[in-house]
């Protein structure tokens, strides 16, 4: 297995053990994002496990959450999943609805350009944390805009009934 780059500021086991469950979750999520950023060529769960000491199931769980919330990209190659950091983000704007913040940005990646929408909610620390997200390829934007317009018109028609 090839050697991977790890951040210098990894907590020792004793320091990690005293964190609350929520703090451990946030720490692991942030650690994995840093590991992905330090390994832009892609990385597997086994590589992270061998280098970090984290369990396979913990890494898998957190990488899947990062993938589902558009905070990393997962590409399956046969029976191996390779995880990549998201590309350079260009923030466009934010919209608030109820207690959620919807952040819209453009991601530029080697595989293409995407519009990224993240749903964020405040965590226990009062910071905005991503709880949902989607990456939309630029090539689909015109189709989606037409679909959104159609949905908006249908919504107005149904509201009038």
C-alpha positions, 0 to 999 in steps of 0.5 A, spaced: 500 500 500 502 506 498 504 511 503 499 517 504 500 524 506 497 526 513 496 532 517 501 534 522 496 535 528 493 529 529 490 528 536 494 522 540 489 516 542 488 519 549 486 526 547 481 523 542 478 518 548 476 524 552 472 528 547 465 527 547 461 523 541 459 530 538 466 532 538 469 526 536 464 526 530 466 533 528 474 531 529 474 525 524 470 529 519 475 535 519 481 530 519 478 526 513 477 532 509 484 534 511 487 528 509 483 528 502 486 535 501 493 532 502 492 527 497 488 530 491 490 524 487 485 520 491 485 515 497 482 509 499 479 507 506 485 501 507 490 507 505 487 511 511 486 505 516 493 503 515 496 510 516 491 513 521 490 507 526 482 509 525 478 503 524 475 501 517 468 502 519 469 509 522 473 511 516 467 508 511 462 511 515 465 518 515 467 518 508 460 516 506 457 522 509 462 526 506 460 523 499 453 524 500 453 531 502 458 533 496 464 534 501 468 529 497 467 525 491 467 518 491 469 514 484 468 506 484 473 502 481 471 495 480 470 493 488 475 499 490 472 506 492 477 511 491 475 518 495 477 525 492 477 532 495 472 537 492 475 542 487 477 549 488 470 552 490 468 559 488 462 562 493 456 565 489 451 566 495 447 564 501 440 563 502 437 562 509 430 558 510 428 557 517 434 555 521 438 552 515 443 556 510 443 554 503 450 555 500 451 556 493 458 555 489 462 553 483 467 547 484 472 547 479 475 540 478 479 536 473 473 532 471 469 538 470 465 544 473 460 543 478 455 547 481 455 545 489 449 547 493 450 545 501 445 545 506 448 548 513 445 548 520 448 550 526 452 545 530 453 545 538 459 550 537 454 555 534 458 554 527 455 552 520 456 545 519 454 541 512 448 537 513 446 536 506 449 537 499 449 536 491 454 537 486 451 538 479 455 538 473 455 544 469 452 540 462 446 539 466 444 546 468 440 548 462 435 542 463 435 543 471 433 550 470 427 548 465 425 543 470 425 548 476 421 553 472 416 547 470 416 545 478 415 553 480 409 553 475 406 547 477 406 549 484 403 556 482 397 552 478 396 547 484 396 553 489 390 556 485 386 550 485 
